[in-house]
Amino acid sequence: MPTLFRFLVILGLIVGGITGSLYVLAEYFQPEPKKISKTLRNVKGRVEETTASTPSADVNATSATPANTTGHQAQ
């Protein structure tokens, strides 16, 4: 019986050590985000076009007049 008890204690310590180390790795260390790009065979790429969701640079340059916050014209 002491041999079985000793085996279970050692096994419990090993499992506890592995579980504790996995917990520490999961909670305290964050992976670095990396950009991954992989070419796909037999897939043709699309040409990006300027759409309404991607405004061009001259859209922001046209608003040179100060904006009126109330929506009414000043008299």
PADRENPA-369468 format. One record per residue: residue number from 1; x, y, z of N, C-alpha, C, O in turn. Coordinates in Angstrom, 3 decimals, padded with zeros to 6 digits. Layout:
N
<miti><n>NUM</n><n_u>X</n_u><n_v>Y</n_v><n_w>Z</n_w><ca_u>X</ca_u><ca_v>Y</ca_v><ca_w>Z</ca_w><c_u>X</c_u><c_v>Y</c_v><c_w>Z</c_w><o_u>X</o_u><o_v>Y</o_v><o_w>Z</o_w></miti>
...
This chain:
75
<miti><n>1</n><n_u>000.810</n_u><n_v>-001.203</n_v><n_w>000.000</n_w><ca_u>000.000</ca_u><ca_v>000.000</ca_v><ca_w>000.000</ca_w><c_u>000.854</c_u><c_v>001.269</c_v><c_w>000.000</c_w><o_u>000.478</o_u><o_v>002.220</o_v><o_w>-000.685</o_w></miti>
<miti><n>2</n><n_u>001.969</n_u><n_v>001.349</n_v><n_w>000.715</n_w><ca_u>002.783</ca_u><ca_v>002.565</ca_v><ca_w>000.672</ca_w><c_u>003.341</c_u><c_v>002.841</c_v><c_w>-000.721</c_w><o_u>003.540</o_u><o_v>003.999</o_v><o_w>-001.088</o_w></miti>
<miti><n>3</n><n_u>003.597</n_u><n_v>001.781</n_v><n_w>-001.507</n_w><ca_u>004.118</ca_u><ca_v>001.974</ca_v><ca_w>-002.850</ca_w><c_u>003.063</c_u><c_v>002.634</c_v><c_w>-003.744</c_w><o_u>003.390</o_u><o_v>003.522</o_v><o_w>-004.531</o_w></miti>
<miti><n>4</n><n_u>001.808</n_u><n_v>002.208</n_v><n_w>-003.629</n_w><ca_u>000.729</ca_u><ca_v>002.806</ca_v><ca_w>-004.411</ca_w><c_u>000.518</c_u><c_v>004.261</c_v><c_w>-004.014</c_w><o_u>000.325</o_u><o_v>005.123</o_v><o_w>-004.871</o_w></miti>
<miti><n>5</n><n_u>000.555</n_u><n_v>004.534</n_v><n_w>-002.701</n_w><ca_u>000.386</ca_u><ca_v>005.903</ca_v><ca_w>-002.216</ca_w><c_u>001.521</c_u><c_v>006.802</c_v><c_w>-002.722</c_w><o_u>001.278</o_u><o_v>007.930</o_v><o_w>-003.150</o_w></miti>
<miti><n>6</n><n_u>002.741</n_u><n_v>006.304</n_v><n_w>-002.672</n_w><ca_u>003.888</ca_u><ca_v>007.069</ca_v><ca_w>-003.156</ca_w><c_u>003.750</c_u><c_v>007.339</c_v><c_w>-004.672</c_w><o_u>004.027</o_u><o_v>008.445</o_v><o_w>-005.136</o_w></miti>
<miti><n>7</n><n_u>003.320</n_u><n_v>006.321</n_v><n_w>-005.428</n_w><ca_u>003.128</ca_u><ca_v>006.479</ca_v><ca_w>-006.870</ca_w><c_u>002.067</c_u><c_v>007.537</c_v><c_w>-007.167</c_w><o_u>002.262</o_u><o_v>008.376</o_v><o_w>-008.046</o_w></miti>
<miti><n>8</n><n_u>000.956</n_u><n_v>007.505</n_v><n_w>-006.449</n_w><ca_u>-000.118</ca_u><ca_v>008.468</ca_v><ca_w>-006.689</ca_w><c_u>000.307</c_u><c_v>009.895</c_v><c_w>-006.315</c_w><o_u>-000.082</o_u><o_v>010.850</o_v><o_w>-006.987</o_w></miti>
<miti><n>9</n><n_u>001.094</n_u><n_v>010.042</n_v><n_w>-005.257</n_w><ca_u>001.577</ca_u><ca_v>011.361</ca_v><ca_w>-004.855</ca_w><c_u>002.525</c_u><c_v>011.920</c_v><c_w>-005.904</c_w><o_u>002.422</o_u><o_v>013.088</o_v><o_w>-006.278</o_w></miti>
<miti><n>10</n><n_u>003.449</n_u><n_v>011.090</n_v><n_w>-006.381</n_w><ca_u>004.391</ca_u><ca_v>011.555</ca_v><ca_w>-007.414</ca_w><c_u>003.646</c_u><c_v>011.890</c_v><c_w>-008.695</c_w><o_u>003.936</o_u><o_v>012.902</o_v><o_w>-009.333</o_w></miti>
<miti><n>11</n><n_u>002.691</n_u><n_v>011.056</n_v><n_w>-009.078</n_w><ca_u>001.884</ca_u><ca_v>011.316</ca_v><ca_w>-010.279</ca_w><c_u>001.082</c_u><c_v>012.605</c_v><c_w>-010.119</c_w><o_u>000.967</o_u><o_v>013.381</o_v><o_w>-011.067</o_w></miti>
<miti><n>12</n><n_u>000.529</n_u><n_v>012.839</n_v><n_w>-008.934</n_w><ca_u>-000.227</ca_u><ca_v>014.070</ca_v><ca_w>-008.672</ca_w><c_u>000.659</c_u><c_v>015.308</c_v><c_w>-008.743</c_w><o_u>000.242</o_u><o_v>016.347</o_v><o_w>-009.253</o_w></miti>
<miti><n>13</n><n_u>001.893</n_u><n_v>015.193</n_v><n_w>-008.227</n_w><ca_u>002.824</ca_u><ca_v>016.323</ca_v><ca_w>-008.301</ca_w><c_u>003.209</c_u><c_v>016.647</c_v><c_w>-009.752</c_w><o_u>003.312</o_u><o_v>017.814</o_v><o_w>-010.130</o_w></miti>
<miti><n>14</n><n_u>003.418</n_u><n_v>015.614</n_v><n_w>-010.544</n_w><ca_u>003.762</ca_u><ca_v>015.835</ca_v><ca_w>-011.958</ca_w><c_u>002.595</c_u><c_v>016.487</c_v><c_w>-012.693</c_w><o_u>002.784</o_u><o_v>017.454</o_v><o_w>-013.431</o_w></miti>
<miti><n>15</n><n_u>001.399</n_u><n_v>015.960</n_v><n_w>-012.494</n_w><ca_u>000.206</ca_u><ca_v>016.527</ca_v><ca_w>-013.154</ca_w><c_u>-000.043</c_u><c_v>017.951</c_v><c_w>-012.662</c_w><o_u>-000.400</o_u><o_v>018.824</o_v><o_w>-013.454</o_w></miti>
<miti><n>16</n><n_u>000.141</n_u><n_v>018.192</n_v><n_w>-011.375</n_w><ca_u>-000.038</ca_u><ca_v>019.542</ca_v><ca_w>-010.832</ca_w><c_u>000.977</c_u><c_v>020.521</c_v><c_w>-011.397</c_w><o_u>000.643</o_u><o_v>021.668</o_v><o_w>-011.694</o_w></miti>
<miti><n>17</n><n_u>002.221</n_u><n_v>020.068</n_v><n_w>-011.546</n_w><ca_u>003.254</ca_u><ca_v>020.929</ca_v><ca_w>-012.134</ca_w><c_u>002.955</c_u><c_v>021.271</c_v><c_w>-013.578</c_w><o_u>003.125</o_u><o_v>022.419</o_v><o_w>-013.990</o_w></miti>
<miti><n>18</n><n_u>002.513</n_u><n_v>020.299</n_v><n_w>-014.351</n_w><ca_u>002.166</ca_u><ca_v>020.553</ca_v><ca_w>-015.755</ca_w><c_u>000.964</c_u><c_v>021.480</c_v><c_w>-015.849</c_w><o_u>000.958</o_u><o_v>022.413</o_v><o_w>-016.652</o_w></miti>
<miti><n>19</n><n_u>-000.066</n_u><n_v>021.223</n_v><n_w>-015.021</n_w><ca_u>-001.255</ca_u><ca_v>022.069</ca_v><ca_w>-015.038</ca_w><c_u>-000.926</c_u><c_v>023.497</c_v><c_w>-014.613</c_w><o_u>-001.412</o_u><o_v>024.453</o_v><o_w>-015.216</o_w></miti>
<miti><n>20</n><n_u>-000.109</n_u><n_v>023.643</n_v><n_w>-013.585</n_w><ca_u>000.272</ca_u><ca_v>024.976</ca_v><ca_w>-013.121</ca_w><c_u>001.084</c_u><c_v>025.730</c_v><c_w>-014.157</c_w><o_u>000.880</o_u><o_v>026.929</o_v><o_w>-014.351</o_w></miti>
<miti><n>21</n><n_u>002.007</n_u><n_v>025.041</n_v><n_w>-014.829</n_w><ca_u>002.809</ca_u><ca_v>025.723</ca_v><ca_w>-015.849</ca_w><c_u>001.964</c_u><c_v>026.127</c_v><c_w>-017.045</c_w><o_u>002.179</o_u><o_v>027.197</o_v><o_w>-017.615</o_w></miti>
<miti><n>22</n><n_u>001.006</n_u><n_v>025.295</n_v><n_w>-017.436</n_w><ca_u>000.104</ca_u><ca_v>025.674</ca_v><ca_w>-018.534</ca_w><c_u>-000.758</c_u><c_v>026.879</c_v><c_w>-018.155</c_w><o_u>-001.017</o_u><o_v>027.744</o_v><o_w>-018.992</o_w></miti>
<miti><n>23</n><n_u>-001.200</n_u><n_v>026.937</n_v><n_w>-016.903</n_w><ca_u>-001.980</ca_u><ca_v>028.074</ca_v><ca_w>-016.439</ca_w><c_u>-001.163</c_u><c_v>029.363</c_v><c_w>-016.474</c_w><o_u>-001.647</o_u><o_v>030.403</o_v><o_w>-016.921</o_w></miti>
<miti><n>24</n><n_u>000.074</n_u><n_v>029.284</n_v><n_w>-016.001</n_w><ca_u>000.942</ca_u><ca_v>030.469</ca_v><ca_w>-016.008</ca_w><c_u>001.212</c_u><c_v>030.927</c_v><c_w>-017.436</c_w><o_u>001.182</o_u><o_v>032.126</o_v><o_w>-017.713</o_w></miti>
<miti><n>25</n><n_u>001.474</n_u><n_v>030.000</n_v><n_w>-018.336</n_w><ca_u>001.716</ca_u><ca_v>030.369</ca_v><ca_w>-019.731</ca_w><c_u>000.480</c_u><c_v>031.007</c_v><c_w>-020.363</c_w><o_u>000.600</o_u><o_v>031.956</o_v><o_w>-021.137</o_w></miti>
<miti><n>26</n><n_u>-000.693</n_u><n_v>030.494</n_v><n_w>-020.040</n_w><ca_u>-001.915</ca_u><ca_v>031.021</ca_v><ca_w>-020.641</ca_w><c_u>-002.290</c_u><c_v>032.386</c_v><c_w>-020.085</c_w><o_u>-002.823</o_u><o_v>033.217</o_v><o_w>-020.821</o_w></miti>
<miti><n>27</n><n_u>-002.028</n_u><n_v>032.639</n_v><n_w>-018.815</n_w><ca_u>-002.465</ca_u><ca_v>033.874</ca_v><ca_w>-018.189</ca_w><c_u>-001.474</c_u><c_v>035.027</c_v><c_w>-018.315</c_w><o_u>-001.893</o_u><o_v>036.178</o_v><o_w>-018.444</o_w></miti>
<miti><n>28</n><n_u>-000.191</n_u><n_v>034.752</n_v><n_w>-018.282</n_w><ca_u>000.788</ca_u><ca_v>035.822</ca_v><ca_w>-018.165</ca_w><c_u>001.608</c_u><c_v>036.092</c_v><c_w>-019.420</c_w><o_u>002.330</o_u><o_v>037.088</o_v><o_w>-019.473</o_w></miti>
<miti><n>29</n><n_u>001.516</n_u><n_v>035.246</n_v><n_w>-020.415</n_w><ca_u>002.291</ca_u><ca_v>035.452</ca_v><ca_w>-021.636</ca_w><c_u>001.348</c_u><c_v>035.523</c_v><c_w>-022.822</c_w><o_u>000.601</o_u><o_v>034.582</o_v><o_w>-023.092</o_w></miti>
<miti><n>30</n><n_u>001.387</n_u><n_v>036.667</n_v><n_w>-023.543</n_w><ca_u>000.550</ca_u><ca_v>036.864</ca_v><ca_w>-024.710</ca_w><c_u>001.392</c_u><c_v>036.641</c_v><c_w>-025.966</c_w><o_u>002.534</o_u><o_v>037.099</o_v><o_w>-026.021</o_w></miti>
<miti><n>31</n><n_u>000.864</n_u><n_v>035.958</n_v><n_w>-026.962</n_w><ca_u>001.623</ca_u><ca_v>035.763</ca_v><ca_w>-028.191</ca_w><c_u>001.742</c_u><c_v>037.068</c_v><c_w>-028.969</c_w><o_u>000.847</o_u><o_v>037.911</o_v><o_w>-028.911</o_w></miti>
<miti><n>32</n><n_u>002.838</n_u><n_v>037.235</n_v><n_w>-029.693</n_w><ca_u>003.018</ca_u><ca_v>038.418</ca_v><ca_w>-030.518</ca_w><c_u>002.224</c_u><c_v>038.252</c_v><c_w>-031.801</c_w><o_u>002.364</o_u><o_v>037.240</o_v><o_w>-032.488</o_w></miti>
<miti><n>33</n><n_u>001.379</n_u><n_v>039.245</n_v><n_w>-032.140</n_w><ca_u>000.625</ca_u><ca_v>039.129</ca_v><ca_w>-033.387</ca_w><c_u>001.568</c_u><c_v>039.240</c_v><c_w>-034.583</c_w><o_u>002.434</o_u><o_v>040.114</o_v><o_w>-034.621</o_w></miti>
<miti><n>34</n><n_u>001.395</n_u><n_v>038.367</n_v><n_w>-035.536</n_w><ca_u>002.223</ca_u><ca_v>038.372</ca_v><ca_w>-036.739</ca_w><c_u>001.312</c_u><c_v>038.376</c_v><c_w>-037.954</c_w><o_u>000.227</o_u><o_v>037.795</o_v><o_w>-037.945</o_w></miti>
<miti><n>35</n><n_u>001.779</n_u><n_v>039.044</n_v><n_w>-038.999</n_w><ca_u>001.036</ca_u><ca_v>039.060</ca_v><ca_w>-040.238</ca_w><c_u>001.434</c_u><c_v>037.833</c_v><c_w>-041.045</c_w><o_u>002.616</o_u><o_v>037.604</o_v><o_w>-041.302</o_w></miti>
<miti><n>36</n><n_u>000.448</n_u><n_v>037.053</n_v><n_w>-041.439</n_w><ca_u>000.705</ca_u><ca_v>035.827</ca_v><ca_w>-042.180</ca_w><c_u>000.129</c_u><c_v>035.979</c_v><c_w>-043.576</c_w><o_u>-001.043</o_u><o_v>036.318</o_v><o_w>-043.740</o_w></miti>
<miti><n>37</n><n_u>000.944</n_u><n_v>035.730</n_v><n_w>-044.563</n_w><ca_u>000.453</ca_u><ca_v>035.743</ca_v><ca_w>-045.936</ca_w><c_u>000.926</c_u><c_v>034.480</c_v><c_w>-046.627</c_w><o_u>002.091</o_u><o_v>034.093</o_v><o_w>-046.533</o_w></miti>
<miti><n>38</n><n_u>000.010</n_u><n_v>033.858</n_v><n_w>-047.311</n_w><ca_u>000.329</ca_u><ca_v>032.620</ca_v><ca_w>-047.991</ca_w><c_u>-000.306</c_u><c_v>032.666</c_v><c_w>-049.369</c_w><o_u>-001.488</o_u><o_v>032.983</o_v><o_w>-049.504</o_w></miti>
<miti><n>39</n><n_u>000.466</n_u><n_v>032.354</n_v><n_w>-050.379</n_w><ca_u>-000.075</ca_u><ca_v>032.359</ca_v><ca_w>-051.732</ca_w><c_u>-000.894</c_u><c_v>031.099</c_v><c_w>-051.948</c_w><o_u>-000.526</o_u><o_v>030.009</o_v><o_w>-051.510</o_w></miti>
<miti><n>40</n><n_u>-002.008</n_u><n_v>031.278</n_v><n_w>-052.629</n_w><ca_u>-002.883</ca_u><ca_v>030.161</ca_v><ca_w>-052.937</ca_w><c_u>-002.705</c_u><c_v>029.782</c_v><c_w>-054.400</c_w><o_u>-002.696</o_u><o_v>030.642</o_v><o_w>-055.280</o_w></miti>
<miti><n>41</n><n_u>-002.567</n_u><n_v>028.512</n_v><n_w>-054.642</n_w><ca_u>-002.423</ca_u><ca_v>028.054</ca_v><ca_w>-056.012</ca_w><c_u>-003.768</c_u><c_v>028.107</c_v><c_w>-056.722</c_w><o_u>-004.810</o_u><o_v>027.870</o_v><o_w>-056.112</o_w></miti>
<miti><n>42</n><n_u>-003.740</n_u><n_v>028.418</n_v><n_w>-058.007</n_w><ca_u>-004.915</ca_u><ca_v>028.422</ca_v><ca_w>-058.883</ca_w><c_u>-005.971</c_u><c_v>029.443</c_v><c_w>-058.448</c_w><o_u>-007.159</o_u><o_v>029.235</o_v><o_w>-058.692</o_w></miti>
<miti><n>43</n><n_u>-005.559</n_u><n_v>030.538</n_v><n_w>-057.811</n_w><ca_u>-006.491</ca_u><ca_v>031.594</ca_v><ca_w>-057.420</ca_w><c_u>-005.974</c_u><c_v>032.901</c_v><c_w>-058.003</c_w><o_u>-004.835</o_u><o_v>033.298</o_v><o_w>-057.752</o_w></miti>
<miti><n>44</n><n_u>-006.825</n_u><n_v>033.570</n_v><n_w>-058.787</n_w><ca_u>-006.431</ca_u><ca_v>034.841</ca_v><ca_w>-059.376</ca_w><c_u>-006.774</c_u><c_v>035.959</c_v><c_w>-058.395</c_w><o_u>-007.816</o_u><o_v>035.933</o_v><o_w>-057.740</o_w></miti>
<miti><n>45</n><n_u>-005.873</n_u><n_v>036.945</n_v><n_w>-058.307</n_w><ca_u>-006.098</ca_u><ca_v>038.060</ca_v><ca_w>-057.401</ca_w><c_u>-007.004</c_u><c_v>039.105</c_v><c_w>-058.010</c_w><o_u>-007.090</o_u><o_v>039.228</o_v><o_w>-059.232</o_w></miti>
<miti><n>46</n><n_u>-007.691</n_u><n_v>039.868</n_v><n_w>-057.149</n_w><ca_u>-008.548</ca_u><ca_v>040.963</ca_v><ca_w>-057.591</ca_w><c_u>-007.782</c_u><c_v>042.264</c_v><c_w>-057.574</c_w><o_u>-006.892</o_u><o_v>042.458</o_v><o_w>-056.745</o_w></miti>
<miti><n>47</n><n_u>-008.125</n_u><n_v>043.159</n_v><n_w>-058.490</n_w><ca_u>-007.536</ca_u><ca_v>044.491</ca_v><ca_w>-058.507</ca_w><c_u>-008.371</c_u><c_v>045.363</c_v><c_w>-057.589</c_w><o_u>-009.591</o_u><o_v>045.440</o_v><o_w>-057.736</o_w></miti>
<miti><n>48</n><n_u>-007.707</n_u><n_v>046.028</n_v><n_w>-056.629</n_w><ca_u>-008.440</ca_u><ca_v>046.884</ca_v><ca_w>-055.699</ca_w><c_u>-008.858</c_u><c_v>048.166</c_v><c_w>-056.394</c_w><o_u>-008.058</o_u><o_v>048.817</o_v><o_w>-057.066</o_w></miti>
<miti><n>49</n><n_u>-010.107</n_u><n_v>048.512</n_v><n_w>-056.224</n_w><ca_u>-010.635</ca_u><ca_v>049.743</ca_v><ca_w>-056.789</ca_w><c_u>-011.057</c_u><c_v>050.660</c_v><c_w>-055.650</c_w><o_u>-011.404</o_u><o_v>050.192</o_v><o_w>-054.566</o_w></miti>
<miti><n>50</n><n_u>-011.026</n_u><n_v>051.970</n_v><n_w>-055.896</n_w><ca_u>-011.469</ca_u><ca_v>052.926</ca_v><ca_w>-054.892</ca_w><c_u>-012.991</c_u><c_v>052.916</c_v><c_w>-054.861</c_w><o_u>-013.646</o_u><o_v>053.166</o_v><o_w>-055.873</o_w></miti>
<miti><n>51</n><n_u>-013.542</n_u><n_v>052.626</n_v><n_w>-053.698</n_w><ca_u>-014.996</ca_u><ca_v>052.580</ca_v><ca_w>-053.547</ca_w><c_u>-015.411</c_u><c_v>053.600</c_v><c_w>-052.501</c_w><o_u>-014.580</o_u><o_v>054.343</o_v><o_w>-051.977</o_w></miti>
<miti><n>52</n><n_u>-016.686</n_u><n_v>053.629</n_v><n_w>-052.205</n_w><ca_u>-017.198</ca_u><ca_v>054.572</ca_v><ca_w>-051.210</ca_w><c_u>-016.666</c_u><c_v>054.235</c_v><c_w>-049.812</c_w><o_u>-016.555</o_u><o_v>055.122</o_v><o_w>-048.966</o_w></miti>
<miti><n>53</n><n_u>-016.345</n_u><n_v>052.988</n_v><n_w>-049.569</n_w><ca_u>-015.847</ca_u><ca_v>052.620</ca_v><ca_w>-048.252</ca_w><c_u>-014.381</c_u><c_v>052.988</c_v><c_w>-048.072</c_w><o_u>-013.897</o_u><o_v>053.044</o_v><o_w>-046.942</o_w></miti>
<miti><n>54</n><n_u>-013.666</n_u><n_v>053.239</n_v><n_w>-049.162</n_w><ca_u>-012.271</ca_u><ca_v>053.662</ca_v><ca_w>-049.077</ca_w><c_u>-012.136</c_u><c_v>055.033</c_v><c_w>-049.727</c_w><o_u>-011.836</o_u><o_v>055.123</o_v><o_w>-050.918</o_w></miti>
<miti><n>55</n><n_u>-012.355</n_u><n_v>056.114</n_v><n_w>-048.957</n_w><ca_u>-012.302</ca_u><ca_v>057.447</ca_v><ca_w>-049.549</ca_w><c_u>-010.887</c_u><c_v>057.815</c_v><c_w>-049.978</c_w><o_u>-009.901</o_u><o_v>057.374</o_v><o_w>-049.387</o_w></miti>
<miti><n>56</n><n_u>-010.818</n_u><n_v>058.622</n_v><n_w>-051.006</n_w><ca_u>-009.512</ca_u><ca_v>059.059</ca_v><ca_w>-051.484</ca_w><c_u>-009.014</c_u><c_v>060.223</c_v><c_w>-050.633</c_w><o_u>-009.744</o_u><o_v>060.722</o_v><o_w>-049.776</o_w></miti>
<miti><n>57</n><n_u>-007.779</n_u><n_v>060.657</n_v><n_w>-050.862</n_w><ca_u>-007.159</ca_u><ca_v>061.699</ca_v><ca_w>-050.045</ca_w><c_u>-007.776</c_u><c_v>063.062</c_v><c_w>-050.281</c_w><o_u>-007.768</o_u><o_v>063.896</o_v><o_w>-049.376</o_w></miti>
<miti><n>58</n><n_u>-008.315</n_u><n_v>063.322</n_v><n_w>-051.479</n_w><ca_u>-008.841</ca_u><ca_v>064.650</ca_v><ca_w>-051.767</ca_w><c_u>-010.196</c_u><c_v>064.898</c_v><c_w>-051.106</c_w><o_u>-010.644</o_u><o_v>066.044</o_v><o_w>-051.093</o_w></miti>
<miti><n>59</n><n_u>-010.863</n_u><n_v>063.901</n_v><n_w>-050.565</n_w><ca_u>-012.147</ca_u><ca_v>064.100</ca_v><ca_w>-049.888</ca_w><c_u>-011.937</c_u><c_v>064.918</c_v><c_w>-048.621</c_w><o_u>-012.737</o_u><o_v>065.808</o_v><o_w>-048.331</o_w></miti>
<miti><n>60</n><n_u>-010.900</n_u><n_v>064.646</n_v><n_w>-047.873</n_w><ca_u>-010.630</ca_u><ca_v>065.371</ca_v><ca_w>-046.633</ca_w><c_u>-010.124</c_u><c_v>066.781</c_v><c_w>-046.917</c_w><o_u>-010.308</o_u><o_v>067.664</o_v><o_w>-046.079</o_w></miti>
<miti><n>61</n><n_u>-009.499</n_u><n_v>067.026</n_v><n_w>-048.052</n_w><ca_u>-008.945</ca_u><ca_v>068.338</ca_v><ca_w>-048.379</ca_w><c_u>-010.021</c_u><c_v>069.325</c_v><c_w>-048.812</c_w><o_u>-009.783</o_u><o_v>070.532</o_v><o_w>-048.768</o_w></miti>
<miti><n>62</n><n_u>-011.198</n_u><n_v>068.856</n_v><n_w>-049.229</n_w><ca_u>-012.243</ca_u><ca_v>069.760</ca_v><ca_w>-049.715</ca_w><c_u>-012.979</c_u><c_v>070.465</c_v><c_w>-048.581</c_w><o_u>-013.631</o_u><o_v>071.480</o_v><o_w>-048.827</o_w></miti>
<miti><n>63</n><n_u>-012.901</n_u><n_v>069.973</n_v><n_w>-047.369</n_w><ca_u>-013.619</ca_u><ca_v>070.600</ca_v><ca_w>-046.259</ca_w><c_u>-012.722</c_u><c_v>071.651</c_v><c_w>-045.593</c_w><o_u>-012.352</o_u><o_v>071.503</o_v><o_w>-044.428</o_w></miti>
<miti><n>64</n><n_u>-012.371</n_u><n_v>072.716</n_v><n_w>-046.338</n_w><ca_u>-011.486</ca_u><ca_v>073.755</ca_v><ca_w>-045.813</ca_w><c_u>-012.259</c_u><c_v>074.795</c_v><c_w>-045.004</c_w><o_u>-011.658</o_u><o_v>075.510</o_v><o_w>-044.203</o_w></miti>
<miti><n>65</n><n_u>-013.587</n_u><n_v>074.897</n_v><n_w>-045.195</n_w><ca_u>-014.377</ca_u><ca_v>075.866</ca_v><ca_w>-044.446</ca_w><c_u>-014.684</c_u><c_v>075.308</c_v><c_w>-043.067</c_w><o_u>-014.889</o_u><o_v>074.102</o_v><o_w>-042.929</o_w></miti>
<miti><n>66</n><n_u>-014.724</n_u><n_v>076.162</n_v><n_w>-042.034</n_w><ca_u>-015.023</ca_u><ca_v>075.661</ca_v><ca_w>-040.696</ca_w><c_u>-016.460</c_u><c_v>075.158</c_v><c_w>-040.616</c_w><o_u>-017.365</o_u><o_v>075.756</o_v><o_w>-041.198</o_w></miti>
<miti><n>67</n><n_u>-016.663</n_u><n_v>074.092</n_v><n_w>-039.916</n_w><ca_u>-017.988</ca_u><ca_v>073.485</ca_v><ca_w>-039.792</ca_w><c_u>-018.794</c_u><c_v>074.217</c_v><c_w>-038.733</c_w><o_u>-018.271</o_u><o_v>074.574</o_v><o_w>-037.677</o_w></miti>
<miti><n>68</n><n_u>-020.078</n_u><n_v>074.441</n_v><n_w>-039.022</n_w><ca_u>-020.994</ca_u><ca_v>075.038</ca_v><ca_w>-038.078</ca_w><c_u>-021.630</c_u><c_v>073.902</c_v><c_w>-037.284</c_w><o_u>-022.283</o_u><o_v>073.037</o_v><o_w>-037.868</o_w></miti>
<miti><n>69</n><n_u>-021.454</n_u><n_v>073.889</n_v><n_w>-035.977</n_w><ca_u>-021.902</ca_u><ca_v>072.756</ca_v><ca_w>-035.186</ca_w><c_u>-023.412</c_u><c_v>072.722</c_v><c_w>-034.980</c_w><o_u>-023.962</o_u><o_v>071.655</o_v><o_w>-034.710</o_w></miti>
<miti><n>70</n><n_u>-024.107</n_u><n_v>073.872</n_v><n_w>-035.100</n_w><ca_u>-025.542</ca_u><ca_v>073.880</ca_v><ca_w>-034.859</ca_w><c_u>-026.334</c_u><c_v>073.526</c_v><c_w>-036.105</c_w><o_u>-027.506</o_u><o_v>073.161</o_v><o_w>-036.001</o_w></miti>
<miti><n>71</n><n_u>-025.738</n_u><n_v>073.622</n_v><n_w>-037.257</n_w><ca_u>-026.453</ca_u><ca_v>073.304</ca_v><ca_w>-038.492</ca_w><c_u>-027.158</c_u><c_v>074.508</c_v><c_w>-039.084</c_w><o_u>-027.754</o_u><o_v>074.385</o_v><o_w>-040.154</o_w></miti>
<miti><n>72</n><n_u>-027.121</n_u><n_v>075.682</n_v><n_w>-038.433</n_w><ca_u>-027.760</ca_u><ca_v>076.876</ca_v><ca_w>-038.945</ca_w><c_u>-026.686</c_u><c_v>077.848</c_v><c_w>-039.448</c_w><o_u>-025.547</o_u><o_v>077.836</o_v><o_w>-038.983</o_w></miti>
<miti><n>73</n><n_u>-027.074</n_u><n_v>078.671</n_v><n_w>-040.391</n_w><ca_u>-026.113</ca_u><ca_v>079.649</ca_v><ca_w>-040.891</ca_w><c_u>-026.014</c_u><c_v>080.819</c_v><c_w>-039.919</c_w><o_u>-027.008</o_u><o_v>081.234</o_v><o_w>-039.323</o_w></miti>
<miti><n>74</n><n_u>-024.801</n_u><n_v>081.344</n_v><n_w>-039.770</n_w><ca_u>-024.585</ca_u><ca_v>082.488</ca_v><ca_w>-038.884</ca_w><c_u>-025.039</c_u><c_v>083.766</c_v><c_w>-039.609</c_w><o_u>-024.792</o_u><o_v>083.928</o_v><o_w>-040.804</o_w></miti>
<miti><n>75</n><n_u>-025.705</n_u><n_v>084.670</n_v><n_w>-038.874</n_w><ca_u>-026.196</ca_u><ca_v>085.914</ca_v><ca_w>-039.486</ca_w><c_u>-025.448</c_u><c_v>087.098</c_v><c_w>-038.958</c_w><o_u>-025.722</o_u><o_v>088.230</o_v><o_w>-039.357</o_w></miti>
